Amino acid sequence: MERPPPALGIRHVALVVRDLPAAERFWVEVMGYAVEWRPDPDNVYLRGHRDNLALHRGAPETNGALDHIGIAVAEPEQVDAWAAHLQAQGVELKTRPKTHRDGSRSIYVYGPERLLIQIIHHTPMI
C-alpha cells in the first residue's frame, strides 16, 4: 500500500454552537484567538497560532463523536499558567494540572456549551 504525503496534523476544527457571540467572546477574549473572517452573521473564522477554528451558529446534532479538542503548549509549566489564566477568567476546570504516565502534562476545562478543551504539553506534538 502506498503511503500518503506527510500531513501537518489537525490544524482546523469547525464547531456548531447555539450562542455564537458567547463562543466568539470565549475564543477571542479568553483563549487569545483573532477573528480572521466573518462571511455572514452566522459564521466566524478564527485564527490561532498555527490553527484555524470555525464557529457556525446552529443546533449541534447529537450523532457527533467529538470528545474534546486539544491545544498544545511548548512547556509543561505553561499548562499551569493556562490553568491560572482560565480560572481568573471564570472558566470551569474539569481537572487540575496533572502529569501523566507518558510525561505529558495537561488540564481539561469547559468552554462554551460545555465543550471539553484540553491544554496539553506533549513533547512529540511540539
C-alpha positions as a printed Julia matrix, in Angstrom:
126×3 Matrix{Float64}:
   0.0    0.0    0.0
   1.36   3.39  -0.99
   1.68   5.91   1.84
   0.1    9.36   1.51
   2.22  12.52   1.66
   3.11  13.62   5.21
   0.41  15.64   6.96
   0.95  18.59   9.29
  -1.66  17.35  11.77
  -5.07  18.67  12.73
  -4.99  22.41  12.16
  -8.69  23.17  11.66
 -11.75  22.43  13.77
 -15.29  23.55  12.97
 -17.83  23.76  15.79
 -21.58  24.23  15.61
 -22.7   26.43  18.52
 -26.06  27.7   19.7
 -24.72  31.01  21.08
 -22.26  32.34  18.5
 -21.47  35.65  20.29
 -20.64  33.84  23.56
 -18.45  31.29  21.76
 -16.63  34.03  19.86
 -16.03  36.03  23.08
 -14.57  32.95  24.78
 -12.22  32.04  21.95
 -11.08  35.63  21.32
 -11.03  37.18  24.81
 -10.11  34.16  26.93
  -8.17  31.88  24.57
  -6.42  34.58  22.52
  -7.68  33.79  19.02
  -8.26  36.55  16.45
 -11.12  36.98  14.0
  -9.87  36.16  10.53
 -13.09  36.29   8.52
 -16.8   36.83   9.17
 -18.61  35.91   5.95
 -22.07  36.46   7.47
 -23.79  36.84  10.88
 -23.93  33.06  11.41
 -20.28  32.2   10.8
 -16.9   33.36  12.04
 -13.42  32.0   11.36
 -10.75  32.48  13.99
  -7.0   32.33  13.64
  -4.83  30.8   16.36
  -1.08  30.34  16.34
  -0.96  27.61  13.7
  -4.58  26.66  13.51
  -7.98  27.82  12.38
 -11.27  27.48  14.25
 -14.63  27.91  12.55
 -17.72  28.72  14.6
 -21.09  28.14  12.92
 -24.39  29.14  14.51
 -26.82  26.24  14.62
 -28.17  23.35  16.63
 -25.49  20.71  17.16
 -26.53  17.26  16.02
 -26.41  14.55  18.65
 -24.68  11.97  16.46
 -21.23  13.54  16.59
 -18.33  11.73  18.24
 -16.24  14.7   19.44
 -14.95  14.08  22.95
 -12.65  17.09  23.3
 -10.25  19.31  21.42
  -6.64  19.77  22.47
  -4.46  22.86  22.38
  -0.73  22.19  22.65
   1.71  24.32  24.63
   5.51  24.28  24.37
   6.46  23.76  28.04
   4.88  21.78  30.91
   4.8   24.9   33.12
   2.57  26.61  30.57
  -0.22  24.17  31.45
  -0.21  25.58  34.98
  -0.09  29.16  33.67
  -3.11  28.41  31.46
  -4.95  26.92  34.44
  -4.37  30.12  36.45
  -5.39  32.31  33.49
  -8.57  30.35  32.81
  -9.61  30.3   36.46
  -9.06  34.07  36.64
 -11.42  34.39  33.66
 -14.08  32.32  35.47
 -13.64  29.26  33.25
 -14.57  25.97  34.93
 -11.71  23.5   35.23
 -12.72  19.86  34.9
  -9.28  18.72  36.11
  -6.33  20.36  37.79
  -2.93  20.29  36.07
  -1.6   16.74  36.04
   1.5   14.98  34.74
   0.56  11.72  33.04
   2.5    8.42  32.9
   3.89   9.27  29.46
   5.34  12.55  30.76
   2.72  14.78  29.16
   1.03  17.41  31.35
  -2.48  18.7   30.86
  -5.69  20.15  32.18
  -9.25  19.86  30.95
 -11.58  22.85  31.02
 -15.12  23.53  29.89
 -15.59  26.05  27.1
 -18.84  27.44  25.71
 -21.72  24.97  25.67
 -19.6   22.62  27.84
 -17.14  21.87  25.04
 -14.3   19.97  26.68
 -10.89  21.53  25.92
  -7.54  20.04  26.86
  -4.48  22.26  27.28
  -1.58  19.86  26.84
   2.19  19.7   26.76
   3.27  16.53  24.98
   6.79  16.6   23.59
   6.08  14.62  20.39
   3.45  17.23  19.4
   5.85  20.16  19.5
